[in-house]
Amino acid sequence: MLGIDYSFDLVPETTVREFYAQGQRFIIQNVWTGRVQPGTAAPNIQAALHTEMLVGIYAVVVDFDDVVQLSLVMDKLVLASQWPALFMVAIDVEVAGTNPDAVRDAIDMIRHNGQVPVIYTGAWFWNEWITTHQQDFSDVPSWLAKYDSDDKLDTVQ
């Protein structure tokens, strides 16, 4: 299924409909970069939810402060009645120093609030990180980035 990440550009509903006509079937919106919540998050989610597109969100989670920020974003989405409409809530795990316990807390929080968490990562990061931390995330679906044909970047071990 083809999708598009338009996290940092403001995209009106008419453009979302054009993406759909071109074969895109989901929109993914960043809601926490690890430093800030993109100002485009709320209007982009709202615009996309008025179309045929599936709408997902993702947040960078490195430490427990990021889990708190994700919780605040979730509260806003719940208040706006957007949380139940999401098809995916992904945790972006691609930053050196990522705490596996913080990732697990984010997973548990997402589940507790009625969504299915997904881990978004790249094999280039995951292979070393998961070996180093020896934490079991087999209960969480993964969404692996595909960058090119370089096996070091694209093959999960």
C-alpha positions in Angstrom: 0.0 0.0 0.0 1.4 3.4 -1.0 1.4 6.2 1.5 3.0 9.6 2.0 4.6 11.4 4.9 3.8 15.1 4.8 4.6 15.9 8.3 6.3 19.2 7.9 4.2 20.8 5.1 0.7 22.1 5.5 -1.5 20.0 3.1 -5.0 21.1 2.4 -7.8 18.6 1.9 -7.9 19.1 -1.8 -4.3 18.0 -2.1 -5.0 15.0 0.0 -7.7 14.1 -2.4 -5.2 14.5 -5.3 -2.8 12.1 -3.6 -5.6 9.6 -3.3 -6.4 9.9 -7.0 -2.7 9.3 -7.7 -2.8 5.9 -5.8 -1.7 7.0 -2.4 -3.8 5.2 0.3 -2.5 6.5 3.6 -1.1 9.7 5.1 1.3 9.5 8.0 1.8 12.6 10.1 4.6 13.2 12.6 3.2 14.4 15.9 6.5 14.6 17.9 10.0 15.0 16.5 11.8 14.5 19.8 12.0 18.2 20.2 8.7 19.8 19.0 5.2 19.0 17.8 5.0 20.1 14.2 2.6 22.9 13.8 1.2 21.1 10.8 0.0 18.1 12.8 -3.5 19.1 13.8 -4.6 20.7 10.6 -3.1 17.9 8.4 -4.8 15.2 10.5 -8.1 17.1 10.4 -7.9 17.6 6.6 -7.0 13.9 5.9 -9.7 12.5 8.1 -12.3 14.3 5.8 -11.1 12.1 2.8 -10.9 8.5 1.8 -7.3 8.3 3.1 -6.3 6.2 6.0 -4.5 8.4 8.6 -1.7 7.4 10.9 0.6 9.2 13.2 4.2 8.7 14.4 6.3 10.0 17.2 10.0 9.8 17.9 10.6 8.2 21.2 14.1 8.3 22.7 13.5 8.7 26.4 10.7 9.1 29.0 10.2 12.8 28.2 9.2 11.8 24.7 6.6 9.3 26.2 5.1 12.3 28.2 4.9 14.4 25.0 3.3 11.5 23.1 0.7 11.3 26.0 -0.1 15.0 25.6 -0.5 14.6 21.9 -2.8 11.6 22.4 -4.9 13.6 24.9 -5.4 16.3 22.2 -6.4 13.7 19.6 -8.8 12.1 22.0 -10.4 15.5 22.8 -10.8 16.2 19.1 -12.3 12.7 18.5 -9.5 11.9 16.1 -7.8 9.2 18.1 -10.2 6.4 17.3 -10.1 7.2 13.6 -6.4 6.6 13.2 -5.3 3.4 11.4 -1.8 3.4 12.9 0.2 4.9 15.7 3.9 4.3 15.1 6.8 4.9 17.4 9.9 6.0 15.4 12.9 4.1 16.8 16.0 5.4 14.9 17.9 7.6 17.2 21.2 6.7 19.0 20.6 6.5 22.8 17.0 5.4 22.5 15.9 3.8 25.8 14.1 0.5 25.2 12.1 0.9 28.4 10.8 4.3 27.1 9.8 2.5 23.9 8.0 -0.2 25.9 6.2 2.4 28.0 5.0 4.2 24.8 3.8 0.8 23.4 1.9 0.1 26.5 0.4 3.6 26.6 -0.8 3.3 23.0 -2.4 -0.1 23.7 -4.0 1.1 26.9 -5.7 3.9 24.9 -7.2 1.5 22.4 -4.8 1.7 19.4 -2.3 -0.9 18.0 1.2 0.4 18.3 3.7 -0.1 15.4 7.5 0.3 15.6 8.9 2.3 12.7 12.6 1.8 12.2 15.3 1.2 9.7 17.3 -2.1 9.6 20.5 0.0 9.6 19.5 1.1 13.2 17.4 -1.8 14.5 19.9 -4.6 13.9 22.5 -3.1 16.2 20.1 -1.5 18.7 18.0 -4.6 19.4 21.2 -6.8 19.7 22.7 -4.3 22.2 19.5 -4.0 24.3 18.2 -7.6 24.2 14.7 -6.4 24.7 11.8 -8.4 23.1 9.5 -6.4 20.9 8.1 -9.4 19.0 4.6 -8.5 20.2 4.7 -5.3 18.2 4.2 -5.1 14.4 7.1 -3.3 12.6 7.2 -1.0 9.7 10.6 -1.0 8.2 12.0 1.8 6.1 13.2 0.8 2.6 15.9 3.1 1.6 17.6 1.4 -1.4 19.0 -2.0 -2.3 21.9 -1.8 0.2 21.4 -4.9 2.4 23.2 -3.2 5.3 20.4 -0.6 5.3 17.4 -2.8 4.4 17.8 -6.3 5.9 16.7 -7.0 9.4 18.8 -9.7 11.1 
